[in-house]
């Protein structure tokens, strides 16, 4: 299985901490590297990184990251990175055959989330989204969260930043099939801006968008200085082998 990591945006809210969000270090390890290592631990054998803003800087890091995890890590530039994130998904998915783990470069997950998500493929699903029902949790930023309303058997009924009824929050990790990029393209053709949520809603409308509840597993969207501080505290408690291996490599 491949992974697709979106690392194309400007990262405005994290700029007081770092000029390049995907390369922002958490305990000395860049966010992008954490995502790549976490996907490898979930069984991924190739990673496609969608770049845009500061693409040259990010792409220059990919050969080192590829050597450190011993799998291909390749770049795919999105033509206009200022467009909604669904355009990045379309660009990256064009380089992937079959299902893939989809992640945002600024999200960190405890090890069980991606491992469990990778096992969620079903013929009756076009996409499976990791969700958290702890909607008032201290790590959730209500001003930036993407909310989810679930229906029968956990299927998505509605999704978006401004929906009024919801019972979960989008964790930023997906098990996607080729249907997801096609749904985003269809949403754009119908006049939508082309966000990832636009495509998710189209799949939800036809009963093809499922969820996986992360339970009490830890995750965070590192989108601003507050979240950055919380991420460093949380990562200490679970990073374990990833951090130790990274330190060992640096010492060589």
Backbone as numpy.savetxt, mean C-alpha at the origin, in Angstrom:
# Nx Ny Nz CAx CAy CAz Cx Cy Cz
4.16 -14.68 -6.77 3.32 -13.49 -6.77 4.19 -12.24 -6.77
3.73 -11.21 -7.48 4.40 -9.91 -7.49 3.78 -8.99 -6.44
4.50 -7.93 -6.14 3.95 -6.83 -5.34 4.07 -5.55 -6.15
3.11 -4.67 -5.97 3.11 -3.35 -6.59 3.09 -2.32 -5.47
4.12 -1.48 -5.41 4.22 -0.47 -4.37 4.14 0.91 -5.01
3.18 1.71 -4.56 2.98 3.05 -5.11 3.86 4.04 -4.35
4.80 4.65 -5.08 5.76 5.58 -4.47 5.93 6.81 -5.34
4.81 7.32 -5.89 4.89 8.37 -6.90 4.52 9.76 -6.41
3.88 9.87 -5.25 3.31 11.15 -4.83 4.30 12.13 -4.24
3.80 13.34 -4.01 4.63 14.44 -3.51 4.94 14.31 -2.02
4.03 13.73 -1.25 4.27 13.56 0.19 4.29 14.87 0.94
3.33 15.74 0.65 3.32 17.09 1.21 3.34 17.10 2.74
2.53 16.30 3.36 2.36 16.38 4.82 3.56 15.86 5.58
4.42 15.08 4.93 5.61 14.56 5.62 6.85 15.39 5.32
6.72 16.42 4.54 7.90 17.20 4.15 8.62 17.87 5.32
7.96 18.21 6.44 8.73 18.71 7.58 9.73 17.69 8.13
9.51 16.41 7.83 10.40 15.34 8.29 11.38 14.95 7.21
10.91 14.86 5.96 11.74 14.33 4.88 11.31 14.91 3.55
12.27 15.17 2.66 11.96 15.69 1.33 11.47 14.59 0.39
11.75 13.33 0.71 11.36 12.23 -0.16 10.67 11.16 0.70
9.35 11.14 0.67 8.60 10.25 1.56 9.01 8.79 1.45
9.10 8.17 0.25 9.43 6.74 0.20 10.79 6.40 0.80
11.71 7.36 0.83 13.04 7.11 1.37 13.20 7.62 2.80
12.10 8.04 3.41 12.14 8.49 4.80 12.53 7.32 5.70
13.57 7.47 6.51 14.02 6.34 7.35 13.19 6.19 8.61
12.83 4.95 8.90 12.23 4.58 10.17 13.25 3.71 10.88
13.84 4.22 11.96 14.94 3.55 12.64 16.07 3.22 11.66
16.31 4.14 10.72 17.40 3.98 9.77 17.06 3.20 8.53
15.85 2.67 8.42 15.45 1.88 7.26 14.40 2.65 6.48
14.62 2.92 5.19 13.64 3.68 4.41 12.28 2.99 4.36
11.23 3.80 4.34 9.87 3.26 4.26 9.73 2.29 3.08
10.28 2.65 1.93 10.17 1.79 0.76 10.83 0.45 1.01
11.98 0.45 1.65 12.66 -0.80 1.95 11.84 -1.66 2.91
11.23 -1.04 3.90 10.38 -1.79 4.81 9.26 -2.50 4.04
8.62 -1.76 3.13 7.55 -2.34 2.35 8.02 -3.50 1.49
9.18 -3.34 0.87 9.71 -4.41 0.03 10.03 -5.63 0.87
10.66 -5.43 2.00 11.02 -6.57 2.85 9.77 -7.25 3.42
8.78 -6.48 3.76 7.55 -7.08 4.26 6.85 -7.89 3.18
6.87 -7.42 1.94 6.25 -8.18 0.86 7.01 -9.46 0.57
8.32 -9.41 0.65 9.12 -10.63 0.46 8.79 -11.66 1.54
8.64 -11.19 2.78 8.29 -12.09 3.87 6.93 -12.74 3.65
6.06 -12.08 2.85 4.73 -12.62 2.56 4.75 -13.55 1.35
5.91 -13.75 0.74 6.03 -14.68 -0.37 6.19 -14.05 -1.74
6.32 -12.74 -1.82 6.48 -12.05 -3.10 7.85 -12.38 -3.70
7.89 -12.53 -5.02 9.13 -12.87 -5.71 9.58 -11.79 -6.70
8.82 -10.71 -6.80 9.20 -9.58 -7.67 8.40 -8.37 -7.22
9.05 -7.21 -7.21 8.38 -5.98 -6.77 8.47 -4.94 -7.88
7.34 -4.35 -8.21 7.27 -3.22 -9.13 6.99 -1.97 -8.30
7.85 -0.97 -8.43 7.70 0.28 -7.69 7.30 1.37 -8.68
6.14 1.97 -8.47 5.69 3.06 -9.33 6.27 4.37 -8.81
7.01 5.05 -9.66 7.68 6.29 -9.27 7.10 7.47 -10.05
7.32 8.66 -9.51 6.85 9.89 -10.14 7.66 11.05 -9.63
7.21 11.65 -8.51 7.96 12.72 -7.88 9.31 12.17 -7.39
10.39 12.88 -7.72 11.76 12.46 -7.36 12.06 11.04 -7.83
11.58 10.72 -9.03 11.75 9.37 -9.56 13.22 8.97 -9.66
14.07 9.87 -10.12 15.49 9.53 -10.28 16.11 9.12 -8.95
15.78 9.85 -7.90 16.34 9.57 -6.58 15.87 8.20 -6.08
14.59 7.93 -6.22 14.05 6.66 -5.75 14.56 5.49 -6.58
14.57 5.65 -7.89 15.01 4.57 -8.77 16.48 4.24 -8.57
17.28 5.22 -8.16 18.69 4.95 -7.91 18.89 4.00 -6.73
17.90 3.92 -5.84 17.98 3.03 -4.69 17.56 1.61 -4.99
16.84 1.40 -6.07 16.24 0.09 -6.32 17.26 -1.03 -6.55
18.36 -0.80 -7.26 19.34 -1.90 -7.39 19.87 -2.38 -6.05
20.14 -1.46 -5.13 20.60 -1.88 -3.81 19.54 -2.68 -3.08
18.30 -2.21 -3.17 17.22 -2.93 -2.51 17.02 -4.31 -3.12
17.15 -4.40 -4.43 17.02 -5.70 -5.09 18.09 -6.67 -4.61
19.33 -6.19 -4.49 20.40 -7.06 -4.01 20.17 -7.47 -2.56
19.63 -6.57 -1.76 19.49 -6.86 -0.34 18.41 -7.91 -0.07
17.39 -8.00 -0.94 16.32 -8.98 -0.74 16.41 -10.15 -1.72
17.33 -10.04 -2.67 17.61 -11.12 -3.62 16.42 -11.46 -4.52
15.65 -10.46 -4.89 14.60 -10.62 -5.89 14.61 -9.37 -6.78
14.01 -9.43 -7.98 13.95 -8.24 -8.81 13.08 -7.15 -8.18
13.59 -5.92 -8.18 12.83 -4.74 -7.77 12.97 -3.74 -8.91
11.88 -3.51 -9.63 11.93 -2.73 -10.86 11.04 -1.51 -10.76
11.38 -0.50 -11.54 10.64 0.76 -11.52 9.68 0.84 -12.70
8.57 1.52 -12.48 7.63 1.88 -13.55 7.18 3.31 -13.28
7.57 4.23 -14.13 7.18 5.63 -13.92 5.76 5.88 -14.39
5.03 6.67 -13.62 3.70 7.10 -14.04 3.87 8.43 -14.76
3.15 8.59 -15.85 3.37 9.74 -16.73 3.10 11.07 -16.03
2.02 11.15 -15.27 1.69 12.38 -14.55 1.41 12.03 -13.10
2.41 12.16 -12.25 2.28 11.71 -10.86 1.37 12.61 -10.03
0.97 13.76 -10.57 0.05 14.62 -9.82 -1.40 14.15 -9.94
-1.67 13.19 -10.80 -3.01 12.65 -10.93 -3.34 11.73 -9.76
-4.61 11.39 -9.54 -4.98 10.50 -8.44 -4.25 9.16 -8.52
-4.18 8.47 -7.37 -3.33 7.29 -7.26 -3.76 6.11 -8.11
-4.99 6.11 -8.60 -5.40 5.04 -9.48 -4.59 4.99 -10.77
-4.12 6.15 -11.23 -3.29 6.19 -12.43 -1.97 5.46 -12.19
-1.45 5.55 -10.97 -0.23 4.81 -10.63 -0.49 3.31 -10.62
-1.66 2.91 -10.13 -2.01 1.49 -10.13 -2.08 0.97 -11.57
-2.71 1.72 -12.45 -2.81 1.31 -13.85 -1.42 1.14 -14.46
-0.54 2.12 -14.22 0.81 2.05 -14.78 1.58 0.85 -14.27
1.52 0.60 -12.98 2.25 -0.52 -12.41 1.67 -1.87 -12.78
0.34 -1.97 -12.77 -0.32 -3.24 -13.06 -0.05 -3.69 -14.49
0.23 -2.75 -15.39 0.54 -3.11 -16.78 1.81 -3.96 -16.88
2.64 -3.94 -15.83 3.88 -4.71 -15.82 3.74 -6.04 -15.09
2.53 -6.40 -14.69 2.31 -7.59 -13.85 1.28 -8.50 -14.49
1.59 -9.79 -14.50 0.63 -10.80 -14.94 0.02 -11.46 -13.71
-1.29 -11.54 -13.66 -1.94 -12.24 -12.56 -2.18 -11.36 -11.36
-2.41 -12.02 -10.21 -2.71 -11.32 -8.97 -1.45 -10.72 -8.36
-1.62 -9.73 -7.50 -0.47 -9.08 -6.87 -0.89 -8.41 -5.57
0.08 -8.29 -4.66 -0.11 -7.48 -3.47 0.10 -6.02 -3.86
-0.83 -5.17 -3.48 -0.74 -3.74 -3.75 -0.59 -3.01 -2.43
0.42 -2.15 -2.34 0.71 -1.43 -1.11 1.06 0.01 -1.43
0.87 0.88 -0.45 1.34 2.25 -0.53 2.71 2.33 0.15
3.63 3.09 -0.41 4.99 3.14 0.13 5.06 3.74 1.52
4.04 4.49 1.93 4.08 5.14 3.24 3.32 4.37 4.31
2.94 3.12 4.04 2.25 2.29 5.03 3.19 1.20 5.54
3.10 0.92 6.83 3.87 -0.15 7.45 2.89 -1.12 8.09
3.18 -2.41 7.97 2.29 -3.45 8.47 3.03 -4.46 9.32
2.39 -4.96 10.37 2.95 -6.08 11.08 2.92 -7.30 10.16
3.79 -8.27 10.42 4.08 -9.32 9.45 2.86 -10.14 9.06
1.91 -10.33 9.96 0.78 -11.21 9.65 -0.17 -10.61 8.61
-0.23 -9.31 8.50 -1.23 -8.70 7.62 -0.98 -9.09 6.16
0.22 -8.85 5.67 0.50 -9.15 4.26 0.52 -10.65 4.01
1.04 -11.42 4.96 1.08 -12.88 4.79 -0.33 -13.44 4.68
-1.23 -12.98 5.53 -2.62 -13.45 5.47 -3.33 -12.94 4.21
-3.06 -11.69 3.85 -3.71 -11.11 2.68 -3.33 -11.86 1.41
-2.09 -12.30 1.32 -1.63 -13.02 0.13 -2.38 -14.33 -0.08
-3.04 -14.82 0.96 -3.76 -16.10 0.89 -5.25 -15.92 0.62
-5.68 -14.71 0.33 -7.12 -14.42 0.23 -7.71 -14.55 -1.17
-6.94 -15.00 -2.13 -7.45 -15.09 -3.49 -8.61 -16.06 -3.61
-9.68 -15.63 -4.27 -10.87 -16.45 -4.50 -11.42 -16.13 -5.90
-12.03 -17.11 -6.56 -12.60 -16.82 -7.89 -13.69 -15.76 -7.88
-14.37 -15.60 -6.74 -15.47 -14.64 -6.69 -15.04 -13.25 -6.25
-13.73 -12.99 -6.24 -13.21 -11.69 -5.80 -12.36 -11.04 -6.90
-12.59 -9.76 -7.13 -11.72 -9.01 -8.01 -10.63 -8.30 -7.24
-10.87 -8.08 -5.94 -9.88 -7.44 -5.06 -10.27 -7.76 -3.62
-9.26 -7.86 -2.76 -9.49 -8.00 -1.32 -8.71 -6.91 -0.61
-9.38 -6.15 0.21 -8.78 -5.04 0.93 -8.60 -5.38 2.41
-7.43 -5.12 2.95 -7.23 -5.24 4.39 -7.91 -4.06 5.08
-8.79 -4.37 6.04 -9.52 -3.32 6.75 -9.30 -3.46 8.26
-9.49 -2.36 8.94 -9.39 -2.32 10.40 -10.72 -1.77 10.93
-11.36 -2.52 11.82 -12.63 -2.07 12.39 -12.45 -1.20 13.62
-11.21 -0.96 14.02 -10.93 -0.08 15.16 -10.90 1.37 14.65
-12.05 1.89 14.28 -12.10 3.16 13.56 -11.76 4.37 14.42
-11.73 4.20 15.73 -11.35 5.31 16.60 -9.98 5.06 17.24
-9.22 4.14 16.68 -7.90 3.82 17.24 -6.96 5.00 17.21
-5.97 5.03 18.10 -5.05 6.16 18.20 -4.13 6.33 17.00
-3.96 5.29 16.18 -3.09 5.40 15.02 -3.83 5.86 13.77
-5.15 6.02 13.86 -5.96 6.44 12.72 -6.02 7.96 12.66
-5.77 8.52 11.49 -5.92 9.96 11.26 -7.28 10.19 10.58
-8.29 10.61 11.32 -9.64 10.72 10.73 -9.72 11.74 9.61
-8.81 12.69 9.56 -8.85 13.71 8.52 -8.28 13.20 7.19
-7.58 12.07 7.22 -6.94 11.56 6.00 -7.36 10.14 5.66
-8.10 9.49 6.55 -8.44 8.08 6.37 -9.38 7.86 5.18
-9.25 6.69 4.58 -10.24 6.23 3.61 -11.14 5.25 4.33
-12.43 5.58 4.37 -13.38 4.80 5.16 -14.06 3.73 4.31
-14.52 2.69 4.98 -15.16 1.56 4.29 -16.45 1.20 5.01
-17.51 1.05 4.24 -18.75 0.48 4.75 -18.87 -0.94 4.20
-18.98 -1.90 5.10 -19.07 -3.29 4.66 -20.52 -3.77 4.68
-20.78 -4.79 3.86 -22.10 -5.38 3.79 -22.06 -6.86 4.10
-22.83 -7.64 3.39 -22.91 -9.07 3.63 -21.56 -9.74 3.47
-21.22 -10.62 4.43 -20.00 -11.42 4.40 -18.75 -10.56 4.22
-18.80 -9.32 4.72 -17.64 -8.46 4.69 -17.34 -7.82 3.36
-18.19 -7.98 2.37 -17.98 -7.32 1.08 -18.10 -5.80 1.24
-17.40 -5.08 0.40 -17.44 -3.62 0.47 -18.73 -3.10 -0.15
-19.41 -2.25 0.61 -20.62 -1.60 0.10 -20.26 -0.22 -0.45
-19.44 0.52 0.29 -18.97 1.81 -0.20 -17.61 2.10 0.39
-16.83 2.95 -0.31 -15.47 3.27 0.11 -15.13 4.68 -0.34
-14.43 5.43 0.51 -14.02 6.78 0.14 -13.67 7.61 1.37
-13.09 8.75 1.15 -12.70 9.63 2.25 -13.87 10.42 2.82
-14.94 10.56 2.05 -16.03 11.43 2.49 -17.36 10.70 2.65
-17.37 9.38 2.68 -18.64 8.68 2.86 -19.13 8.90 4.29
-20.44 8.93 4.47 -21.00 9.27 5.77 -21.22 8.07 6.67
-21.43 6.90 6.08 -21.65 5.67 6.86 -20.47 4.74 6.63
-19.86 4.29 7.72 -18.71 3.39 7.60 -18.55 2.61 8.89
-17.90 1.45 8.77 -17.64 0.62 9.94 -16.22 0.08 9.96
-15.36 0.60 9.08 -13.97 0.15 9.02 -13.15 1.21 8.31
-11.83 1.06 8.41 -10.91 1.96 7.71 -10.02 1.13 6.79
-9.72 1.68 5.65 -8.84 1.09 4.64 -7.40 1.10 5.19
-6.75 -0.07 5.22 -5.38 -0.17 5.76 -4.31 0.12 4.71
-4.68 0.24 3.44 -3.69 0.54 2.41 -2.96 -0.67 1.88
-3.52 -1.87 2.04 -2.94 -3.09 1.49 -4.05 -3.88 0.81
-3.78 -4.38 -0.38 -4.79 -5.04 -1.20 -4.20 -6.31 -1.82
-5.01 -7.32 -2.00 -4.68 -8.40 -2.92 -5.51 -8.14 -4.16
-4.84 -7.72 -5.23 -5.53 -7.27 -6.43 -5.43 -8.30 -7.55
-6.45 -8.31 -8.38 -6.43 -9.07 -9.62 -6.40 -8.05 -10.76
-6.23 -8.51 -12.00 -6.27 -7.56 -13.12 -7.57 -6.77 -13.21
-8.62 -7.23 -12.53 -9.89 -6.50 -12.54 -9.77 -5.11 -11.94
-8.84 -4.92 -11.00 -8.77 -3.63 -10.32 -8.34 -2.52 -11.27
-7.25 -2.72 -12.00 -6.81 -1.69 -12.94 -7.87 -1.45 -14.01
-8.53 -2.52 -14.47 -9.59 -2.35 -15.47 -10.75 -1.54 -14.91
-11.07 -1.73 -13.63 -12.15 -0.98 -13.00 -11.78 0.50 -12.88
-10.53 0.80 -12.56 -10.10 2.20 -12.48 -10.18 2.85 -13.85
-9.73 2.12 -14.88 -9.82 2.66 -16.24 -11.28 2.93 -16.63
-12.17 2.02 -16.25 -13.59 2.22 -16.55 -14.16 3.42 -15.81
-13.71 3.62 -14.57 -14.16 4.77 -13.79 -13.69 6.08 -14.43
-12.46 6.10 -14.92 -11.94 7.29 -15.60 -12.75 7.57 -16.86
-13.04 6.50 -17.62 -13.82 6.66 -18.85 -15.22 7.19 -18.57
-15.72 6.90 -17.35 -17.05 7.36 -16.97 -17.04 8.76 -16.36
-15.85 9.38 -16.30 -15.76 10.76 -15.82 -15.22 10.93 -14.42
-14.83 9.84 -13.75 -14.24 9.94 -12.41 -12.78 10.40 -12.51
-12.24 10.99 -11.44 -10.85 11.46 -11.48 -9.82 10.34 -11.64
-10.16 9.14 -11.16 -9.21 8.04 -11.31 -8.48 7.67 -10.05
-9.12 7.84 -8.91 -8.51 7.39 -7.66 -8.64 5.88 -7.56
-7.83 5.30 -6.70 -7.94 3.87 -6.40 -9.34 3.56 -5.86
-9.87 4.44 -5.03 -11.21 4.23 -4.48 -12.29 4.23 -5.56
-12.08 4.99 -6.65 -13.03 4.97 -7.76 -13.15 3.57 -8.33
-12.00 2.92 -8.54 -12.01 1.56 -9.06 -12.57 0.57 -8.06
-12.21 0.75 -6.80 -12.73 -0.13 -5.76 -14.26 -0.05 -5.69
-14.80 1.15 -5.80 -16.25 1.30 -5.72 -16.95 0.60 -6.89
-16.34 0.67 -8.08 -16.95 -0.02 -9.22 -16.99 -1.53 -8.98
-15.91 -2.08 -8.42 -15.90 -3.51 -8.11 -16.90 -3.82 -6.99
-16.99 -2.91 -6.01 -17.96 -3.11 -4.93 -19.38 -3.14 -5.46
-19.67 -2.31 -6.44 -21.03 -2.22 -6.99 -21.47 -3.51 -7.66
-20.51 -4.33 -8.08 -20.87 -5.60 -8.73 -20.49 -6.80 -7.84
-20.26 -6.53 -6.56 -20.01 -7.60 -5.61 -18.67 -8.28 -5.74
-17.67 -7.55 -6.26 -16.35 -8.17 -6.49 -15.27 -7.60 -5.57
-15.65 -6.82 -4.56 -14.68 -6.21 -3.63 -14.88 -6.78 -2.24
-13.95 -7.61 -1.80 -14.02 -8.27 -0.50 -13.07 -7.60 0.49
-13.18 -7.99 1.75 -12.30 -7.44 2.78 -11.66 -8.55 3.60
-10.56 -8.21 4.24 -9.93 -9.06 5.25 -9.70 -8.21 6.49
-10.33 -8.57 7.58 -10.20 -7.84 8.84 -8.83 -8.15 9.46
-8.06 -7.10 9.77 -6.72 -7.33 10.34 -6.76 -7.65 11.83
-7.95 -7.57 12.46 -8.05 -7.89 13.88 -7.26 -6.92 14.73
-6.38 -7.48 15.57 -5.59 -6.61 16.45 -4.18 -6.38 15.93
-3.92 -6.71 14.65 -2.59 -6.51 14.07 -2.27 -5.02 13.93
-0.99 -4.70 13.99 -0.52 -3.31 13.99 -0.21 -2.85 12.57
-0.62 -1.61 12.24 -0.27 -0.99 10.98 -0.36 0.52 11.16
0.26 1.25 10.25 0.18 2.71 10.34 0.46 3.33 8.97
-0.22 4.42 8.70 0.01 5.25 7.52 0.93 6.38 7.96
2.16 6.37 7.47 3.16 7.37 7.89 3.02 8.58 6.97
2.04 9.43 7.29 1.68 10.50 6.38 2.07 11.89 6.89
2.41 12.00 8.18 2.79 13.30 8.71 3.76 13.09 9.87
4.19 14.21 10.48 5.21 14.13 11.53 4.71 13.34 12.74
3.45 13.50 13.09 2.91 12.74 14.23 2.97 11.25 13.95
2.51 10.84 12.77 2.53 9.42 12.42 3.96 8.90 12.35
4.88 9.74 11.90 6.29 9.32 11.85 6.80 8.97 13.24
6.51 9.80 14.22 6.95 9.53 15.59 6.31 8.24 16.12
5.02 8.06 15.84 4.33 6.85 16.28 4.89 5.62 15.59
5.26 5.76 14.33 5.81 4.62 13.59 7.13 4.16 14.19
7.99 5.10 14.55 9.26 4.70 15.13 9.06 3.98 16.46
8.08 4.41 17.24 7.79 3.73 18.50 7.26 2.32 18.24
6.32 2.21 17.30 5.71 0.92 17.02 6.66 -0.06 16.36
7.49 0.42 15.47 8.39 -0.46 14.74 9.38 -1.14 15.68
9.79 -0.46 16.72 10.72 -1.06 17.68 10.18 -2.38 18.21
8.88 -2.47 18.38 8.30 -3.64 19.03 8.13 -4.84 18.12
8.19 -4.65 16.78 7.93 -5.80 15.93 8.88 -5.96 14.75
9.76 -5.00 14.51 10.59 -5.04 13.30 11.53 -6.23 13.30
12.09 -6.54 14.44 12.83 -7.78 14.65 13.86 -8.10 13.60
13.66 -9.21 12.90 14.64 -9.74 11.97 14.95 -8.77 10.84
13.95 -8.00 10.37 14.19 -7.05 9.29 15.26 -6.05 9.72
15.10 -5.51 10.91 16.05 -4.51 11.40 17.42 -5.12 11.64
17.46 -6.30 12.25 18.74 -6.94 12.52 19.46 -7.28 11.22
18.74 -7.78 10.23 19.36 -8.11 8.95 19.89 -6.86 8.26
19.14 -5.77 8.34 19.56 -4.52 7.71 20.85 -4.00 8.38
20.92 -4.09 9.69 22.12 -3.66 10.38 23.32 -4.54 10.00
23.09 -5.84 9.88 24.17 -6.75 9.52 24.70 -6.44 8.12
23.78 -6.12 7.19 24.21 -5.77 5.83 25.01 -4.48 5.82
24.58 -3.52 6.61 25.28 -2.24 6.66 26.69 -2.39 7.23
26.87 -3.40 8.06 28.17 -3.59 8.70 29.17 -4.31 7.82
28.72 -4.89 6.71 29.60 -5.66 5.83 30.58 -4.75 5.11
